[in-house]
Amino acid sequence: MTLIVQKYGGTSVGSLALMRNVASRVAEVHGRGEGIVVVASAMGDETDRLLDLARAVDARPEPRELDALLATGEQVSVALLAMVLRSIGIPALSYTGGQVRVQTSPIHGKARIEGVETQRLREDLRCGRVPVVAGFQGVNAQGDVTTIGRGGSDTTAVALAVALEADECQIYTDVDGVFTTDPRMVPEARCLSRVSFEEMLELAGQGSRVLHLRAVEFARKYNMPLRVASAFRTSPGTLICD
C-alpha cells in the first residue's frame, strides 16, 4: 500500500473553512485506498498569541512551562481537523506528540527528535483510519512536553515519514513550490519541478523559509523524498530528492 505523510502549515488550517479544504484533499487520497498520515501546525498566528500571553506574565518565561503552553496550539488544530474529517465520513484520530511518543532530546524550545514510536499509527493505518498528528512537539525522557523550534512541524512530518517508511512526505504551504528566486520580488521567477537535497539545504541556509533546515537535513539523511506544494491550488509542486 502506498503511504503518504502530508503536513499542513498554520495558514492552511487557520479556520474551519480552510480545514474543510484540507479535509477534501485528505479524503481524495483516502478514497484512492492509499495510507495517509496528516501532520498539522497551530492555526494561523496562534503560536505568536500564546507567546505574547507568556511574555505578559514573564519577559523570560521558564522554558518547560513555555513549551507546555505553546504545544496547545497544535493540539487544537489536530483535534478540530480530526473532527472535520469525521464529519465527512473519514475515520480520523488526533494525537499529540506525547501520545504518538515523538521522543526528543531534553532541551526545551529547541529539542531534537531522537525517535518515533509507530505502533498506534500503524494500527490506525491497518484499520483504514487517518492519524492526525500534532507537529512541532514531542516528549523527553522525563515525560515533559518539548517543542522543536519554529518550523518544527516540517521536521515532525519528515520524522514520521521516515519511521513509517512512507513513499513520500508532502509539505503543503501557501506557495506553489520552490522557486528560482523570491517570486514576490521577481515576477519572472520560475517554480522548479525538482531540486536536490543539497540545493534545498543551500537555499534553506541562505534564509529561504519554504522548508525548515532541519527537516531537509533529516530527509537527506534518510533519503526521504519531499514535495512542496500549495495547499490552496492544484499543482505538482517541487520534488526534493537525492
Beta strands, then each sheet from edge to edge (+ up, - down):
strand 1: 3-8
strand 2: 35-40
strand 3: 92-95
strand 4: 102-104
strand 5: 113-116
strand 6: 130-134
strand 7: 137-139
strand 8: 145-147
strand 9: 168-173
strand 10: 194-196
strand 11: 226-230
strand 12: 238-241
sheet 1: 3+ 6+ 2+ 1+ 9+ 11+ 12- 10-
sheet 2: 4+ 5-
sheet 3: 7+ 8-
end
